[in-house]
Amino acid sequence: MLTLLLPFLGLAQIPKGHFLDSDLEIKPFKQESEGLYHYAILSELPFENNCPKRQSEKKRIICAEDRLSDLLKNEMTLESDYKGRVYIYLTVNKEAEIEDIHVTSYPNSNDINEIVQSAAENLSVKPARYNGEIVKARLWTFLALE
């Protein structure tokens, strides 16, 4: 019986309304005690985008991630043969300042991490909104560099 449970335990899923943050902790989209809101539930994203307002949560997440990824690529000057994925987490505070940036590349490259970190620091952002109120927003995306 225990043998049958082990494969199931390895397939743990993130509960609906939660996300895996850069500290590898599963957190709710809305963290009221910290005043932090995941981009999936924002009524207004903190960056320019053309994502339709009325679409499913899943499509809204994909659109936001893709647009943020495009904005980061536009800020980067990449002269490298690096091939891999780069994962980026960042927070936009109520004053529309970027903070708490975490960049991780696979395979790891400190040079790539620094380039992406710099691009994230230079993004043009505005305050995020949740139900009309300015809030602190947690964003995530990845870059596939080939």
N, C-alpha and C positions, 0 to 999 in steps of 0.2 A: 504494500500500500504506500509506503514512504517513497519508493522508487517512482511511483506514478505521480506524486505531488511535486517532485523536484523540477521536472521540466516546466510545470505550470508556474512555479515560483520564480523562475528565471524570466518569465514573460510579463513581469509587472508592468502595468499601464499607469499613466498619469491620469488621475481622476479628472472628469470634466470640470472646467472652471479653474484649473490649476496649471502651473507650468514648472518646468525644471530650470532653476536659476543657475547662474554661473558658479555658485557655491555648492552645486549638486543637491540642493534642498528643493523639495517640491513645495511650492507656495501657491496660495490662492491668487486669482487675477486681481482681486480687490483686497488690499492689505490696509484696512482702515486705521489701525493703530500707528502705522508708519506713514499714512497718507500717500501710499504708493499704489498706482493702478497699472495693470498690464495693458499694453497697447490693444489687445484684442477687444477690450470693453470700452475703449475711449470713444466719446462722441466726436472728438476732433483730434486727429493725430498731430504731433508736434513738428511735422515736416510736410513740405508740399507734396501732394500726391493726387492721383486721379482715380483713386479707388471709389467705386460706387458706394453711396451711403446705404442703400438697401440691398444687402446680400447676406448670405449665411455667414455665421461666425467663422467657419473654416475658410471660406473664400476671402473674407475680410482679412484674416490673418495672413494668408498667402500673398494677397495684394500688398499689404503693408510691409511684409518681409522683403518682397521683390523690389518695391520702391526704395526702401532703405538701403538695400544692397546696391541698387543702381546709383543712389546718391553717394555712397561710399566709394564706389568704383570711379565716379567722376572726380572725386577729391584726390585720387591716388595717381602717382606717377610710378609705375611699376616697371622696372628694368631688371627683371629676374627670370630665371628659368624655373622658378618654383612651380610645382604642380601639387595641388592638394586643396584642402578645405580650411577656411578660417571662420571661426565662430566669434561673434561679437555681441556682447551685452553692454548696454549703457542706460543711464538714467538721465532724463531731462527734468530739471527741477522747476518749481513754479516761476522762477525768474527767467526761464528759457535758457538755462546754462546746462551744458553737458557735464555730467559727473559720473563717478563710479563705473569707469570703462574697464571691461575685461575682454581681452583678445586672446584666443587660443588657436594655434594652427596645428593641423595634422597632415603630414608629418610636421613636427615642431620646427619652426624657423624664427629665431629672435629678430632677424632683419624684417621678415614679413610682418611679424607682430608689431614691430615699431612703426612700419609704414601704415598699417591699418589703424593703429592707435592714433597716429597723427591725423589721418583722414577723418576719424571719428571726432577728434577734438575740434576739427575745422568745419564740421557740418553746420549748415544754417538751420536753426530750429526756432520754433515759436512755442508759446505755452500750450500744453496739452489741456484738453477739456474732457470732463466727465459730467454729463447732464448739465452742461453750461458752466460748470464751476472749474476754475483753473486748478489743476492737480499736478503732482509729480508722477512722471510716467516711466515705466520700465520697458525698454525695447530690446529686441533680439533679432538677429539675422545671421546669415552665413554667406560667404563668398566661395564659389567654386573656381579656383584658379587653375587654368590648364594651358 
